[in-house]
Amino acid sequence: MNKENTVRQAGGFIIQLMPDIEDEVIEGLEKKISEISSVTAMLEHGMTPEDILEEILGKYELEITERIPVGFHCDCSKERISRALATLSRQDLENLVADGEPIEIKCHFCNKTYKFDTEELKEIQA
């Protein structure tokens, strides 16, 4: 985090051991992991994810078999939110319609806001 309370760098890793791995390999990995600095610090020093893997696993003949781009995608939509609204009790929907005010619902994953006017609420209610 920086002074503006935004994330500068963040990262992590998961190592999944294959069946029948030798104890000395497990011990070696545990030792190496205890010696490295944090992933955030390594990223701050300009290391790439591949560099970090090499740092941790290089002794064990690291082989990168595929690279794929990473990104955040939320599959929310007004239609999905409508279906969620439709699960409200009949009384709750009637109260929303009777209020006569539009409502806003925010996706908790991507923060996108969806607005529903009274007519749209009536359609959901039907």
N, C-alpha and C positions, 0 to 999 in steps of 0.2 A: 504494500500500500504506500502511496505517496502522501504528501501533506494535504492534498485535495481529497483524500479518502477514496481514490480510485486505484484500481489494480494496475500495477506496473508490469509485473510478471507473475505467472502462476503455472505450476506444472506438478506432475507426479508420475509415478510409474507403478506397475504391477508386474511382479515376476511370478509366473505360474510354472511350477516344477513338473516335469514329465514323470510318468510312473517309473519306478525302479531307479531313481536318481541316487547316486552314491552319496553317503553322508559327508565325505570330504568336500564334495562340490557344494552341498548345502552350507557347510561350515565356512567355506571360502566366500560364498556369496554373502552370507551374514556378516562376515568380517569386513568385506569390501563396503557393504552398505553402511556399516557403522562408521567407516572412515571418511566417506564422501561428505561434501557439504550439501546443503539443501538444494533441491532442484531449482528453486527460485534463484538462489545465489549463482548456480551454474548458468542459468539463463541470463542473469544480469551480466555475467562475464562473457557473454556472446556465444556460449555453447549451443549447438543445435541439438534437437532430440537425438539425432544419430551420434553426436559427440558424447552425449550423456550415456547412451547405451554402450558405447565403446568403453567409456570410463568404468562402467559397472561390470560389463560382461566380456570385455575384450580378451581377457585371459582364456575365456571359454569358446574361442573361435566364433565370434558373433557373425551371423550371416543375415543381412536384411533382404528378405525375399520380395517385399512389396512396399510401395509408398502410395498412400492415398491422401487426398486433401481432407482437412478437418474443418468443420464449421458447425455453427449452431443453426438449427432449423426448428421452428415450432410449427406444428401442423394444425394450429387452432384456426377456426373460421367462424363466421357469423352463423353458418348452418349448424356447426357443432355446438356452439353456445345456445342456439335455439333449442336443440335437442335436450341440452341440459336444463334449460328453463322449463321444458315440457315435463320434466320429472317432478316439478314442484306440485304441491297439493292444489287441488282445484280452488280451494279457498285462498291460498296465497296468490295464485294467478288472478283471481277475481279482485283481490285487494289491490294488486298492481294496476290493473285496468281501471278500477274505480278511482284510484288516486289521480288518474288523468295526466300524470307527468311521465316524460320519457325516463328510462333507466339506463345506466351505464354499467357494463360488466367488464372487468379487466382480467385478462389472462394472467395467471400467476407465474407462467413460465417466461413469456416474452414481453409482458406489460402492455400489449396492444389492447385498446379500449374498443368495445363494441356497444353501440347505442341502439336501443329499441324504443320506438315511439309506441303510443297507445294502440294504434292500428296493428302494428306487428305483434304486440302482446295479445291482442284479441285473436289473431290468427293462430298463435301458439296455443291459446286457450281452447280453441275450437276442436 
